[in-house]
Amino acid sequence: MTISRAQAASLGSLGEQEYVSAMCRKAIANEKMLVVSLRDAEIVPQLLVYSQLSGDESLLHKALPFIEGGWNHMQTIPVDLRGEINSALHTVLKNSMSGDSGRAPLTPQTIGRLLGLGVNHLVPDDYAQMFAEEAAPSLGRPRTASWRRSPAAKDVAAFRVIIIGAGVSGLCMAVMLEEAGIPFEIIEKNDEVGGTWYENHYPGAGVDVPNHVYSYSFEPNPNWGRVFGLRDELLSYLKRVADRRNLRRHIRFRSEVVEATFDQGGALWKILVRDSAGRVETLSANALIPAVGALNRPSIPELPGLRSFSGPMFHTAQWNHAVDLKDKRVALVGTGASSVQVGPAIVDQVSKLLVFQRSPGWVGLNGSYHTHYSSGTKWAAEHVPYFNMWQRFLLFWATGDITFPFVQRDDSWSHLDVSMNAKSHIVRENLVRHIESELEGRPDLVAKVTPKYPPWGKRMLRDNGWYRMLQRQNVELINHSVKALTNNALVDSDGNEYVADAIVWATGFKPTEILAPIKITGRTGRPIRDVWEAEGPRAYMGMTVPEFPNMFILGGPNTGMSHGGGVFFYVELQVRYIMQCLREVIERGNATMEVRSAVHDDYNRRVDEAHARLVWTHPGVSSWYKNAKGRVVALAPWRLVDFWKLTLSLNADEFIFSDRL
């Protein structure tokens, strides 16, 4: 699997040389600031930039014994060697200002070799190819599908696309449609862009993937404040993307898609839209792209007495900031990702925090979780060529497929009840040691919070002071689920009552009810919920479904990630694939394309076969990744590089095309 000749050549193109020269001149323009900043900046990206620009890898080999992975906290490069790297980079930046330093082009092979040294791990050839493609957007070549031959302007102008949702995936789709000149409109139910990062504003809300990975490859941000961003910083980033790309003019805010029906006679989608005033309008589009995501419908269990509770209660995704929790007895129901963030954020305000745990999750420590980027690192990311790119690559490696071996079942392993293989067991033992260290002297809590299933069986969580919070005098962990409510209390599964003034539901979403509550009807007259009723949501590549021509789902079935990676990468791959589909229809002069049933069914058979050997189908795991029938619906079973290969090129033979009327 290789990237195209055009892509590979562009990495060493004249435009790239001009970029390097301009950045070097920018860095050297304030030499005093350069010296101070390099002394303060993350050292491994500096080392990689130096090796790339100079062709000298001796310092990388010298530093290798002090590097144990992609995270900055996993390097212990001595001070004297850091100084040597600072000086060497300073010199090569000066020598590269004219653009005639004689450096070798940045090829996939160079990227793989340098990154391998930067993380002290062999980087396979296919990953090198993938990272080479990942480098291109930072140099102004976004991951998309360019026209192979210029279609007639009238054909492009006549092809209209409707996107549902202006979150991470909807905005990415819009950027690429704008680049291609294809008309589009986004229907957004909120009054702002951002999707989940607009809707989730609970205390402590943040991302558990590093920002340099949790962002678009074509919109790098050198000024991230933290390694792991909080909600406001992430939302600001998405707003800036919408503004920089002038996307708001395409967005119909405070409007919701109620239903969409494919009109076979006109080969168009008819989309019923209702605005905030209740006015209804029917729009027509050649292609429909739902980009609503999986985590957008809060789930509050329908419990006996739910509506009898007299105090305030709300879901974390619908946080009511008008409710003052100070000195209140607050019930926090659930111990998943949002709970682990909310609990430590509100514990100092409340008089009592009652934490209801149905089953514990693995909560691990990351040495960079609370790290703020230094001023020197941010300066270097903005002024030193490729520094930002190497930061992204290092973190991509650290959070990506490096963890995939841990989720694969080894049938010869003797402890399959608690771990998947020997490597998985080592991770488990490290996690247990962290729990025991944090909860020293509290064996009762250790027993309650230690999962009995393998790591990664449910979403892995970042320790945000969670275990220390559980030891606070005003915190009680109830190791039972909530079964009912009274007017002033919650009743657990043992029948015990816990009086509370307010309830925070940290009970997640409905990710297996993909595309709900929109009623989407295909060419045969069947709604998609009926098509999916027997086995749950399925789609080819997670994007296309037989009977639904010219509908391409972003964030569809089996496209979520849990072993690692950032959603932005997966979204960009899906968007690139969809752009290839749209290009195919327009360039061929067809009206529609629809995936063949046999292709769709074979793909989903392979998805299920792959999942059968992964941790998410472990008999000890019950999670929101599965639907009521036990099928894993939410997650992809692939490595990141596998999905990159799968979506790299469209095979038009897998689709049925219809002629224009």
C-alpha positions in Angstrom: 0.0 0.0 0.0 1.6 3.3 -1.1 0.6 6.9 -1.4 0.4 8.3 -4.8 3.4 9.5 -6.8 2.0 13.0 -6.7 1.7 13.0 -2.9 5.2 11.6 -2.4 6.7 14.0 -4.8 5.0 16.9 -3.2 6.7 16.3 0.1 10.0 17.4 -1.4 8.6 20.0 -3.8 9.6 23.5 -4.4 6.7 24.7 -2.4 7.9 22.7 0.6 11.4 24.2 0.3 9.9 27.7 0.3 7.9 26.8 3.4 11.1 25.6 5.2 13.0 28.7 4.2 10.3 31.1 5.3 9.9 29.3 8.6 13.6 29.4 9.3 13.8 33.1 8.5 10.9 33.6 10.9 12.6 31.7 13.6 16.0 33.4 13.2 14.4 36.8 13.0 14.3 37.0 16.8 17.4 35.0 17.7 17.3 35.7 21.3 13.8 34.4 21.6 14.8 31.4 19.6 17.6 30.5 22.0 15.3 30.9 25.1 12.5 29.0 23.5 14.5 26.0 22.4 15.9 25.7 25.9 12.4 25.5 27.2 10.6 23.5 24.3 10.0 19.8 24.2 13.2 18.2 23.1 12.3 15.2 20.9 10.4 17.3 18.3 13.5 19.5 18.2 15.7 16.4 17.7 13.5 15.2 14.8 13.5 18.6 13.1 17.2 18.8 13.3 17.7 15.3 11.9 15.3 16.0 9.1 16.8 19.3 8.0 20.4 18.3 8.4 20.3 14.6 7.4 22.4 14.0 10.5 20.9 11.3 12.7 23.8 10.9 15.1 22.1 12.9 17.9 19.0 10.8 17.5 21.1 7.7 18.1 22.8 9.4 21.0 19.5 10.2 22.6 17.9 6.8 21.9 18.7 5.2 25.3 16.8 8.0 27.0 13.6 7.6 25.0 10.8 5.1 25.9 7.9 6.2 23.8 6.0 9.1 22.1 5.0 11.0 25.2 7.2 13.8 26.4 7.2 12.4 29.9 8.7 9.2 28.5 12.0 10.8 27.7 14.9 11.6 30.1 17.4 13.1 27.8 20.2 14.6 30.0 20.7 18.4 30.3 24.0 18.5 28.5 22.6 16.5 25.5 19.6 18.8 25.4 21.9 21.7 25.1 23.8 20.0 22.3 20.5 19.4 20.5 19.4 23.0 21.0 22.6 24.4 19.5 22.5 22.0 16.6 19.0 22.9 15.7 19.8 26.6 16.0 22.7 26.1 13.5 20.7 24.1 11.0 17.8 26.7 11.1 20.3 29.4 10.1 21.8 27.2 7.3 18.3 26.5 5.9 17.1 30.1 5.6 18.2 30.2 1.9 16.5 27.0 1.0 19.6 25.5 -0.5 20.8 23.4 2.5 20.9 20.3 0.3 18.6 18.3 2.6 16.9 15.2 1.4 13.2 15.3 0.6 10.8 14.2 3.4 9.9 10.8 2.0 7.8 8.1 3.7 11.0 6.2 4.3 12.6 9.2 6.0 9.5 9.8 8.2 9.3 6.1 9.2 13.0 5.9 10.1 13.1 9.2 12.0 9.8 8.6 13.9 11.0 5.1 14.8 14.1 6.7 16.4 11.9 9.4 18.1 9.7 6.8 19.8 12.4 4.0 20.1 10.2 1.6 18.3 10.2 0.1 14.8 7.7 2.0 12.6 6.4 -0.4 9.9 6.4 0.7 6.2 2.6 1.0 6.0 2.7 3.4 9.0 5.4 5.4 7.3 3.2 5.7 4.3 0.3 6.8 6.4 2.3 9.4 8.3 3.6 10.7 5.0 0.1 11.4 3.9 -0.7 12.9 7.3 2.2 15.3 6.7 0.8 16.7 3.5 -2.2 18.7 5.0 0.2 20.7 7.2 1.9 21.8 4.0 -1.4 22.9 2.5 -2.5 19.7 0.8 -5.6 18.4 2.7 -6.6 14.8 2.6 -9.4 14.8 0.0 -10.2 13.6 -3.5 -9.2 16.1 -6.2 -11.0 16.2 -9.6 -9.3 13.8 -12.0 -10.8 15.7 -14.9 -12.6 19.0 -14.7 -16.3 18.4 -14.8 -18.6 20.9 -16.4 -19.3 23.8 -14.0 -23.0 23.4 -14.5 -22.8 19.7 -13.4 -21.0 20.6 -10.2 -23.3 23.6 -9.5 -26.3 21.4 -9.9 -25.2 18.8 -7.4 -26.4 19.8 -4.0 -25.4 18.2 -0.7 -27.1 18.4 2.7 -25.0 17.8 5.8 -26.8 17.1 9.1 -24.8 18.5 12.0 -22.0 21.0 12.4 -19.8 19.1 14.8 -16.3 17.7 14.2 -17.4 15.5 11.2 -19.9 17.9 9.6 -17.3 20.8 9.6 -14.7 18.5 8.1 -17.1 17.5 5.3 -18.0 21.1 4.7 -14.3 22.1 4.3 -13.7 19.5 1.6 -16.9 20.2 -0.3 -16.0 23.9 -0.3 -12.5 23.0 -1.6 -14.2 21.0 -4.5 -16.7 23.8 -5.2 -19.7 21.5 -4.6 -22.7 23.4 -3.2 -23.8 22.3 0.3 -25.8 23.4 3.3 -25.5 22.2 6.9 -28.6 21.8 9.1 -27.6 22.3 12.7 -30.1 22.0 15.6 -28.0 24.1 18.0 -27.2 27.8 17.7 -23.5 27.3 17.4 -21.0 24.9 15.8 -19.1 22.3 17.8 -21.5 19.4 18.3 -20.6 17.5 21.4 -18.2 20.2 22.5 -21.0 22.8 22.4 -23.5 20.6 24.2 -21.2 19.2 26.9 -20.3 22.0 29.3 -20.3 20.2 32.6 -17.6 21.1 35.2 -14.3 19.4 34.3 -15.3 18.6 30.7 -12.4 17.8 28.5 -10.8 15.4 26.0 -8.9 12.2 26.9 -6.9 12.3 23.7 -4.0 14.8 23.3 -5.0 17.9 21.4 -2.3 17.6 18.7 -4.1 14.4 17.7 -7.6 15.6 18.5 -7.6 18.2 15.8 -7.7 18.4 12.0 -4.5 17.6 10.1 -5.3 20.6 7.8 -5.8 23.0 10.7 -2.9 22.5 13.1 -2.9 24.6 16.2 0.5 25.5 17.6 -1.0 27.3 20.6 -2.8 24.5 22.5 -2.6 25.4 26.1 -2.7 21.9 27.5 -1.7 18.5 26.2 -5.3 17.3 27.0 -7.6 20.2 26.3 -10.6 21.3 28.3 -14.0 21.9 26.7 -13.7 25.6 26.2 -10.4 25.3 24.3 -11.8 22.6 22.1 -14.9 24.5 21.3 -12.9 27.6 20.5 -10.8 25.6 18.1 -13.9 24.4 16.2 -15.4 27.9 16.1 -12.1 29.2 14.6 -12.1 26.5 11.9 -15.7 27.5 11.0 -14.7 31.2 10.9 -11.4 30.8 9.1 -13.1 28.6 6.4 -16.1 31.0 6.2 -18.5 28.1 6.8 -21.2 29.8 8.8 -22.8 31.2 5.6 -23.6 27.6 4.7 -25.1 26.7 8.1 -28.8 26.8 9.0 -28.7 27.1 12.8 -31.5 26.2 15.3 -33.0 23.9 12.7 -33.5 20.1 12.9 -33.9 17.4 10.3 -37.2 15.6 11.1 -37.1 13.1 8.2 -35.4 12.4 4.9 -37.0 10.4 2.1 -35.3 9.3 -1.1 -37.5 10.2 -4.1 -36.9 7.5 -6.7 -38.6 9.4 -9.5 -36.4 12.5 -9.1 -33.3 10.7 -7.8 -33.2 13.2 -5.0 -33.4 13.3 -1.2 -36.3 15.2 0.2 -35.4 16.5 3.6 -38.0 17.9 6.0 -36.5 20.6 8.2 -38.1 22.3 11.2 -36.7 25.5 12.7 -36.9 26.7 16.3 -40.2 28.5 15.6 -41.8 25.3 14.4 -41.8 26.3 10.8 -41.4 23.3 8.4 -39.6 23.3 5.0 -38.7 20.6 2.5 -35.3 20.8 1.0 -34.0 18.8 -2.0 -30.5 17.4 -2.3 -28.6 15.0 -4.5 -26.6 13.6 -1.6 -27.4 13.3 2.1 -24.6 13.2 4.7 -25.8 12.6 8.3 -23.0 13.8 10.6 -24.8 13.6 13.9 -22.4 11.4 15.7 -23.1 8.6 18.2 -22.8 10.5 21.5 -25.5 13.1 21.0 -28.6 11.6 22.7 -28.3 11.6 26.5 -29.5 8.4 28.2 -31.4 8.7 31.5 -32.8 5.4 32.7 -36.6 5.2 33.0 -36.7 4.2 36.6 -39.8 3.8 38.9 -40.4 7.2 40.6 -38.2 9.1 38.2 -40.6 12.0 37.9 -41.4 12.0 41.6 -38.0 13.3 42.7 -38.6 16.8 44.0 -35.1 18.2 43.6 -33.2 19.3 40.5 -31.7 16.6 38.3 -30.0 16.7 34.9 -27.7 14.8 32.6 -24.1 15.8 32.4 -24.7 16.7 28.7 -27.5 19.0 29.8 -25.8 20.6 32.7 -28.0 23.2 34.5 -25.6 25.9 35.6 -28.5 27.7 37.3 -28.5 25.0 40.0 -26.2 25.8 42.9 -24.7 22.6 44.2 -22.9 24.3 47.1 -23.5 22.5 50.4 -25.9 20.1 48.8 -26.2 16.3 49.0 -25.5 15.4 45.4 -26.0 12.0 43.8 -23.7 11.3 40.9 -25.1 8.3 39.0 -22.5 6.4 36.9 -18.8 6.1 36.9 -17.9 6.5 33.2 -15.9 9.1 31.4 -18.0 12.2 32.3 -18.4 11.1 35.9 -14.6 10.7 36.3 -14.3 14.4 35.2 -17.4 15.8 37.0 -16.8 14.2 40.4 -13.3 15.8 41.2 -14.6 19.1 39.7 -17.6 19.5 42.1 -16.4 17.6 45.2 -15.2 20.7 47.0 -18.6 22.4 46.6 -20.9 19.8 47.8 -21.6 18.7 51.4 -22.0 15.1 50.3 -21.3 13.3 47.0 -23.0 10.0 46.6 -21.4 8.1 43.7 -23.5 5.2 42.4 -21.4 2.6 40.5 -23.0 -0.2 38.5 -19.7 -1.6 37.5 -16.2 0.0 37.8 -14.1 1.1 34.9 -10.3 1.0 34.4 -9.0 4.5 35.4 -5.3 4.9 34.5 -2.7 7.5 35.1 -1.1 9.5 32.3 2.0 11.5 33.1 0.9 14.3 30.7 -2.8 14.5 31.6 -2.5 17.8 33.6 0.5 19.2 31.6 0.3 22.7 30.2 2.5 23.4 27.2 5.4 25.7 28.0 5.8 29.0 26.3 8.9 27.7 24.5 7.1 24.7 23.1 4.3 26.9 21.8 6.8 29.3 20.3 8.7 26.5 18.6 5.4 25.0 17.2 4.6 28.3 15.6 8.1 29.3 14.4 10.2 26.1 13.8 9.5 24.2 10.6 7.9 20.8 11.2 8.1 21.0 15.0 4.2 21.0 15.2 4.1 18.1 12.7 6.5 15.9 14.7 4.6 16.7 17.9 1.5 15.4 16.3 3.3 12.3 15.0 4.8 11.4 18.3 1.5 11.7 20.1 -0.3 9.9 17.2 2.1 7.0 17.7 1.7 7.1 21.5 -2.1 7.0 21.4 -2.7 4.9 18.4 -2.2 1.3 17.3 0.6 0.7 19.8 -2.2 -0.5 22.2 -3.9 -2.8 19.7 -2.0 -5.9 20.7 -3.5 -5.5 24.2 -7.1 -6.0 23.0 -6.5 -9.3 21.0 -7.4 -12.6 22.5 -4.7 -15.3 22.8 -6.6 -18.6 23.1 -3.6 -20.2 24.8 -3.5 -17.6 27.6 -4.4 -19.0 31.0 -6.0 -15.9 32.5 -8.6 -15.1 29.8 -11.2 -14.2 32.5 -9.3 -11.0 33.5 -6.9 -10.3 30.5 -6.6 -11.0 26.8 -3.0 -12.1 26.6 0.3 -11.7 28.4 0.8 -8.0 27.4 -2.8 -7.2 28.4 -2.1 -8.8 31.8 1.0 -6.6 32.4 -1.2 -3.6 31.7 -3.8 -4.9 34.1 -1.2 -5.4 36.8 0.1 -1.9 36.3 -3.4 -0.5 36.6 -4.1 -2.5 39.8 -0.8 -1.2 41.2 -2.0 2.4 40.5 -5.3 1.7 42.2 -3.6 0.2 45.3 -1.2 3.1 45.5 -3.9 5.7 45.2 -6.1 3.9 47.7 -3.5 2.8 50.2 -5.1 1.7 53.4 -8.5 1.4 51.9 -8.8 -2.3 50.8 -12.6 -1.8 50.8 -12.4 0.8 48.0 -9.8 -1.2 46.1 -12.1 -4.1 46.0 -15.0 -2.0 44.8 -13.2 -0.1 42.0 -11.1 -2.9 40.5 -12.8 -4.3 37.4 -13.1 -8.0 36.9 -12.9 -7.7 33.1 -9.8 -7.1 30.9 -8.4 -3.6 30.2 -10.0 -1.8 27.3 -13.2 -3.9 27.7 -14.9 -0.6 28.4 -13.6 2.8 27.6 -10.3 3.4 29.3 -10.4 6.4 31.5 -7.8 9.0 32.6 -7.3 9.5 36.3 -8.3 13.1 37.0 -7.9 12.7 40.8 -10.8 10.1 40.8 -9.4 7.7 43.4 -8.2 10.4 45.7 -11.7 11.9 45.5 -13.3 8.6 46.5 -11.3 8.8 49.8 -12.7 12.2 50.8 -14.8 12.4 53.9 -17.8 13.8 52.0 -17.8 11.1 49.4 -19.5 7.7 49.5 -19.2 5.1 46.8 -22.3 3.0 46.5 -21.4 -0.2 44.7 -24.9 -0.8 43.4 -27.1 0.5 40.6 -30.0 2.8 41.2 -33.3 0.9 40.9 -35.9 3.6 41.9 -36.4 7.1 43.1 -38.6 8.6 45.8 -39.4 12.3 46.2 -36.1 12.9 48.0 -34.0 9.8 47.7 -32.4 7.2 45.4 -33.0 3.5 46.1 -30.2 1.1 45.2 -30.6 -2.5 44.0 -30.3 -3.7 47.6 -33.3 -1.5 48.6 -31.2 1.0 50.5 -32.3 4.6 50.4 -29.9 7.6 50.0 -31.3 11.0 50.5 -30.2 13.6 48.0 -30.9 17.3 47.2 -29.9 16.9 43.5 -29.0 14.2 41.0 -26.4 14.3 38.2 -27.0 11.6 35.7 -23.6 10.5 34.2 -25.3 7.7 32.4 -24.0 8.1 28.9 -25.7 8.2 25.6 -27.6 6.0 23.2 -24.8 5.2 20.7 -26.5 2.1 19.2 -29.5 4.1 18.1 -27.6 5.6 15.2 -29.4 8.4 13.3 -32.3 8.5 15.7 -34.7 10.2 16.0 -34.6 11.2 12.3 -36.8 9.1 10.1 -34.8 8.2 7.0 -36.5 6.3 4.3 -34.7 4.7 1.3 -35.6 4.0 -2.3 -37.7 0.9 -1.4 -39.9 2.8 1.0 -38.3 1.1 4.1 -37.2 3.4 7.0 -33.6 2.7 8.0 -34.7 1.8 11.5 -36.7 -1.1 9.9 -33.7 -2.2 7.8 -31.6 -2.3 10.9 -34.2 -3.8 13.2 -33.1 -7.4 12.9 -29.4 -7.1 13.7 -28.9 -3.4 14.6 -27.1 -0.7 12.6 -24.7 -1.9 9.8 -23.1 0.0 7.0 -20.3 -0.6 4.5 -17.2 1.0 5.9 -19.6 2.5 8.4 -20.8 4.9 5.7 -23.1 3.4 3.1 -26.2 1.2 3.3 -28.0 -0.7 0.5 -31.4 0.8 -0.5 -30.1 4.3 0.5 -28.4 5.7 -2.6 -26.2 8.8 -2.2 -26.5 8.7 1.6 -23.1 8.7 3.3 -23.0 8.5 7.1 -20.2 10.1 9.1 -19.7 8.5 12.5 -21.8 5.5 11.5 -21.9 1.9 12.7 -18.5 0.4 13.7 -16.5 3.6 13.2 -15.8 4.4 16.8 -12.4 3.9 18.4 -11.6 2.6 21.8 -8.1 1.0 21.6 -6.6 4.4 20.7 -6.5 7.2 18.2 -8.4 10.4 17.8 -11.8 10.8 16.1 -10.5 13.5 13.8 -8.3 11.1 12.0 -11.1 8.6 11.4 -13.4 11.4 10.3 -10.9 12.7 7.8 -10.6 9.2 6.3 -14.4 8.9 6.0 -14.7 12.3 4.4 -11.9 11.6 1.9 -13.8 8.3 1.0 -17.1 10.2 0.6 -15.4 12.8 -1.6 -14.2 10.0 -3.8 -17.8 8.8 -4.1 -19.2 12.2 -4.9 -16.4 12.7 -7.5 -17.3 9.4 -9.1 -21.0 10.3 -9.5 -20.3 13.8 -10.8 -17.5 12.9 -13.2 -19.4 9.9 -14.6 -22.5 12.0 -15.1 -24.6 9.6 -13.0 -27.5 10.4 -10.7 -26.8 8.1 -7.8 -24.5 5.3 -6.4 -25.5 2.6 -4.0 -23.4 0.0 -2.4 -24.0 -3.6 -3.5 -25.7 -5.8 -0.9 -23.2 -8.5 -1.3 -20.3 -6.1 -0.7 -22.1 -4.6 2.3 -22.9 -8.0 3.8 -19.4 -9.4 3.3 -17.8 -6.3 5.0 -20.0 -6.7 8.0 -19.3 -10.4 8.2 -15.6 -9.5 8.4 -16.3 -6.8 11.1 -18.1 -9.4 13.2 -15.4 -12.0 12.7 -12.7 -9.5 13.7 -14.6 -8.4 16.8 -15.0 -12.0 17.9 -11.3 -12.0 18.7 -11.2 -8.7 20.5 -11.9 -7.6 24.1 -15.2 -5.9 23.4 -16.9 -9.3 22.9 -15.3 -10.7 26.1 -18.1 -12.6 28.1 -17.3 -10.5 31.2 -17.9 -7.2 29.4 -21.2 -5.4 29.2 -21.0 -2.0 27.6 -22.7 0.6 25.5 -20.5 -0.6 22.6 -23.0 -3.5 22.1 -26.7 -3.4 21.1 -29.4 -5.3 22.8 -28.6 -8.4 20.7 -25.0 -8.4 21.9 -23.4 -7.2 18.6 -20.7 -4.6 18.8 -22.2 -1.7 16.9 -20.2 1.3 18.1 -16.6 0.3 17.5 -14.4 -0.5 14.6 -12.4 -3.7 14.9 -9.6 -2.3 12.8 -6.2 -0.8 13.6 -6.0 2.8 12.4 -3.7 1.9 9.6 -6.1 -0.8 8.5 -9.0 1.7 8.1 -6.6 4.1 6.4 -5.9 1.3 3.8 -9.6 0.4 3.5 -10.6 4.0 2.7 -7.6 5.0 0.6 -9.2 4.3 -2.8 -12.8 3.9 -3.9 -13.6 0.7 -5.8 -16.4 1.8 -8.1 -17.3 -1.8 -8.9 -18.6 -2.2 -5.4 -21.4 0.2 -6.2 -24.5 0.3 -8.5 -24.8 3.6 -10.5 -28.0 5.0 -11.9 -28.1 7.3 -14.9 -29.5 10.8 -14.8 -33.1 11.1 -15.7 
